[in-house]
């Protein structure tokens, strides 16, 4: 098993949860209750996870560890609130060693 794929799996999952929390919890709280703390904390966390996911995805693609279609799906999925979970699902289907 490639540890790189396992890292991609966990990065995609973590980024998906961070983006969901940012979009559906922190941003509404910021604008409805005038409490920006959640966005100030989750924004940089999501940014760091997204950049880590993008870097790991491109690295895996360059090394031939990841198919181009899955790499594109991971990158595109990281931009949509539920996209990361769909990309994560497709990643697990493509590489059965990632199954829990």
C-alpha positions in Angstrom: 0.0 0.0 0.0 1.2 3.5 -0.8 1.3 5.6 2.3 0.9 8.6 0.0 -2.6 7.4 -0.9 -3.5 7.1 2.8 -2.3 10.6 3.4 -4.4 11.9 0.5 -7.4 10.1 1.9 -7.0 11.7 5.4 -6.3 15.1 3.9 -9.4 15.0 1.7 -11.5 13.9 4.6 -10.1 16.5 7.0 -10.4 19.3 4.4 -14.0 18.3 3.7 -15.0 18.5 7.4 -13.1 21.8 7.8 -14.8 23.3 4.7 -18.3 22.1 5.9 -17.7 23.6 9.4 -16.5 26.9 7.8 -19.3 27.3 5.3 -22.2 26.0 7.3 -21.3 27.0 10.9 -18.6 29.6 11.1 -19.7 31.9 8.3 -23.4 32.0 9.3 -22.4 32.7 12.9 -20.1 35.5 11.7 -22.8 37.2 9.8 -25.9 36.4 11.9 -24.4 36.8 15.3 -21.5 39.1 14.5 -19.0 36.6 15.9 -16.0 36.3 13.5 -13.9 34.0 15.8 -15.0 30.8 14.0 -14.0 32.1 10.6 -10.7 33.4 12.0 -9.9 29.9 13.3 -11.4 27.7 10.6 -10.4 29.8 7.6 -6.6 29.3 8.0 -7.1 25.7 9.1 -9.1 25.0 5.9 -6.5 26.9 3.9 -3.6 24.9 5.3 -5.5 21.6 4.7 -6.4 22.7 1.1 -2.8 23.6 0.3 -1.6 20.3 1.8 -4.1 18.3 -0.2 -3.3 20.2 -3.4 0.5 19.6 -2.9 0.0 15.9 -1.9 -2.3 15.4 -4.9 0.1 16.9 -7.4 3.0 15.1 -5.9 1.2 11.7 -6.1 0.2 12.5 -9.7 3.8 13.3 -10.6 5.0 10.1 -9.0 2.4 8.0 -10.8 0.7 7.0 -7.5 -2.6 8.6 -8.5 -4.5 8.5 -11.7 -5.0 11.9 -13.4 -8.8 11.7 -13.2 -8.8 11.1 -9.5 -6.2 13.9 -9.0 -8.6 16.3 -10.9 -11.5 15.0 -8.8 -9.6 15.5 -5.5 -8.7 19.1 -6.5 -12.1 20.0 -7.8 -13.8 18.3 -4.9 -11.8 20.3 -2.4 -13.5 23.5 -3.7 -17.1 22.3 -3.1 -18.6 21.8 0.4 -19.5 18.1 -0.2 -17.1 17.5 -3.1 -14.3 16.3 -0.8 -16.5 13.4 0.4 -17.4 12.4 -3.1 -13.8 12.5 -4.1 -12.8 10.5 -1.0 -15.5 7.9 -1.9 -14.1 7.6 -5.4 -10.5 7.3 -4.1 -11.6 4.4 -1.8 -13.3 2.7 -4.7 -10.2 3.0 -6.9 -7.8 1.9 -4.2 -9.4 -0.9 -2.1 -6.4 -0.8 0.4 -7.9 2.5 1.7 -11.1 0.7 2.9 -11.5 0.7 6.7 
